[in-house]
Amino acid sequence: MRPSPAVIYARLRNHFGHRRWWPAEQPFEVLVGAVLTQNTAWTNVEKAIARLREEQVLNLDALQALPAEKLAPLIRSSGYYNVKARRLRALLDVLHADGGLDCWQAIETDALRRRLLAVKGVGEETADSILLYALNRPVFVIDAYTRRIFSRLGMVSGNEPYQQLATWFAAELPCELDLFQDYHAQIVALGNAVCRPRPRCEVCPLAADCPGAGSF
């Protein structure tokens, strides 16, 4: 019998301890990072965030005033920097027009999610990362690590639509902000350090539950 998502979380937390993620000094930084982390490693995003901080533009007014062609070189380390500059500018334009993050806090979660998804370049993972970590809404973020880990565990195929997986996790767990934030952090920790494309099954806290452990 396969363990439930709740049991998987308990085993991950027992192994890694409570995790603090998203690594950001302020909610606005989460929003920026959510765009920059698309298709790249977080270490590359950290360099871009540091550059924006050095240039003293890591705030809504300063970044929103930067044309995309001036923003792009500052986020070069995040990869696809010209595309990301346009995507980030599009998101910042909407945020600025709406009155900032404080105004977004007054919008109901489903409506705000639709607002985010209407921005060009903001997909479901990016939108939910902003909701979960910048705006403290209990939504479950699905990323590539989630698909890899839970498909290897035989609990999902890994090819399900995003919202199908998010709904499944939410139905299996208490709707608690800290739980959703920490669960995602646990998944990131496992996927980054252990359950890699070439997994380190010998040190995996879930190896006893994984049908393919040691066979990859």
C-alpha positions, 0 to 999 in steps of 0.5 A, a space after each residue: 500500500 502506497 503512503 499518502 501525501 501526508 505520510 510522505 511529508 512527515 517523512 521528508 520533514 523528519 529527514 530535512 527538518 522544517 524548511 524556510 523557503 522562498 529565500 527572499 527578504 521581502 514579498 516583492 522579491 518573491 514576485 521577481 524571483 518567481 519570474 526569474 526562476 523559470 527554466 533555470 536554477 535558483 543559484 542563477 536567480 540569486 545572482 540576478 536578485 543580488 544585482 538588482 539589489 546592488 543597483 538599488 532597483 529592487 522595488 516596484 517603482 524603480 523596476 517598473 520605471 526601467 525599460 525592458 532593454 535596461 532591465 535585461 542586462 541586470 538579470 542576465 545571470 537568470 538566463 533567457 534574460 530578454 524574454 524574462 525582462 519583458 515578462 517581468 515588466 508585464 507583471 510589474 505593469 499590472 501590479 503597478 496599475 492595481 496599486 501594489 501588493 497591498 492592494 492585491 492582498 484585498 483580492 480573493 485568491 481565485 480572482 487574483 490567480 486569474 489576474 496573474 494568469 492573464 499576464 503574458 508569461 505568467 504560468 500556473 507555477 509562477 502564479 501559485 508561487 507568488 500566491 503562496 510565498 508573496 501573498 501567503 495564500 494556501 495554494 499547492 505549487 506543482 513544479 518539475 521536482 513534484 512530478 519527478 518525485 511522485 511519479 517515481 513513487 508511483 503515485 502519479 503519472 507525472 503528465 497530469 495537467 497542473 491543476 489536476 495535480 494541485 487539486 489532488 494534493 490539496 484534497 489530501 492535506 489540511 489547507 494550512 499555509 505553513 504546511 503548503 509552504 514547507 511541503 513545497 520546500 521539502 520537495 525542492 530539497 529532495 529534488 535538488 539534492 537527492 531525487 535528481 535525474 540520476 537519483 541518489 537512492 541510497 540516501 533518500 528518506 523515501 527509498 523504502 516507499 519507492 518502487 524504483 529505488 536503486 533501479 534508475 
